[in-house]
Amino acid sequence: MTQGNHPGVAGIDKTGFSAGGRTAARLSDGSLDDPNFVEGADSDIADRSLILASVARDARLDSKYLLLIILATAIATLGLLQSSAPVVIGAMLVSPLLGPIMGIGFGLAVIDPGLIKRSLVTLLVGALLAIAVAALIIWLSPIKDVTPEIRARTQPTLIDLGVAVVGGIAGVYAILRKLSGVMVGVAIATALVPPLSTVAFGITTGRFDFAMGAGLLFITNTIAIAMAATAVARLNKFGPSLTAQHTMMQIAGILVALSVLTIPLGISFNNIAREVRARHAVQAQLTDLLGRGDRVDSMNVRVEGQTIAVDGVVLVNDYDPQLAQKLTKALDGELQADVRVSIAQLRQQNNAAVEGEAQINRRLAMLEEREDSSRAILAGLTVGELIPRDQLFLDAQARRVIVQRDREAEGEQVAAAIDRIMASVQAGYPEWLIQNGQFTSPPPIKPRSSAQE
């Protein structure tokens, strides 16, 4: 194998690194610096050396990495602003952030400070660049609404930690077995760029609670993936042989890092669980309090510390001035919390009113249709000015048009042309009656325009 010029990447140049209990270095002729190199155990060491070299290469900070960060961030930000899940997923596939995170995990496993430092720098530069690009796009965009895709990344929970840990395990397995398809699934499951775009959204729009929540999600995914990668790499004999005490210390470090994350994630998970319980309680109590035929138009339940805020709109047949007080009393007893209720009651129309409004709408639509048809028929009959406008009588109510003609004065050719025009217009509007005739009263009228009405 020809040696390339990759300075600072373990396993590519002559820099030694630990790959399963011994030091491996690549010589200029492509052989391993081991006189006892044989198939079997030593070939496993060589495989691990190549895997570490590949991980280190993916953790490099270069122009390709920065370009992919910019592209992935642009895709993710636009997808979040328009609340398009497929677009956001596409950004996850483009993002190269998983590379330096795996570099951190493998660097901790083999205890390679150089690899850890390079990976941390690459990850930090990529994260800051992503936030900057996303902030610029959001600042330029006229759309700054909080979409469901944005809100979904502002409240990380213990479930997100579990997804990241499992995703990290799957990612290392994919690297060890060279399964590129699995890495695609890991990239989708463990979102990295969308939370950074959400951080930029929170900073740009002044929603710092969104920025903090999304930042926590990014940190959770990063640490969980790195720690899972470290554990799986150690189980696959990456790194030097450690004493039992050192191994326990490494395991304890991983558990402590994950345990620290469980504190804010557990609090967030508890708040979401309280919000779900409160929403179900509100729906049940409000259904009992509303009369027959009444219905909930919209409802929003929020947990604000020790207070549960309920805002909503209900459509009722009869106004109940005590509805908010009744709901507050019922929820206080069930939720055992301070409940603040704000309910707007709108009187809904009865069936007769709804039917009357529908009839009016149908009548207006029919009048507009007749008005449009009248203008089109007049335009069709007067084309070429063979039929003067003052020789037409149009009755839109009866859908009838009378054409006053003098066939002798018209001449044979003009009369035939007028007959063809009338036949063509009649074919286009079969519900109308277009005929020759005489009229003296009432005088010719023009169809009323919308402005006149």
Secondary structure, 3 states (H helix, E strand, C coil): CCCCCCCCCCCCCCCCEECCCCEECECCCCCECCCCCCCCHHHHHHHHHHHHHHHHHHCCCCHHHHHHHHHHHHHHHHHHHCCCHHHHHHHHHHCCCHHHHHHHHHHHHHCCHHHHHHHHHHHHHHHHHHHHHHHHHHHHCCCCCCCHHHHCCCCCCHHHHHHHHHHHHHHHHHHHHCCHHHHHHHHHHCCCHHHHHHHHHHHHHCCHHHHHHHHHHHHHHHHHHHHHHHHHHHHCCCCCCCCHHHHHHHHHHHHHHHHHHHHHHHHHHHHHHHHHHHHHHHHHHHHHHCCCCCEEEEEEEEEECCEEEEEEEEEECCCCCCHHHHHHHHHHHHHCCEEEEEEEEEECCCHHHHHHHHHHHHHHHHHHHHHHHHHHHHHHHCHHHCCCHHHEEEECCCCEEEECCCHHHHCHHHHHHHHHHHHHHHHHCCCCEEEECCCCCCCCCCCCCCCCC
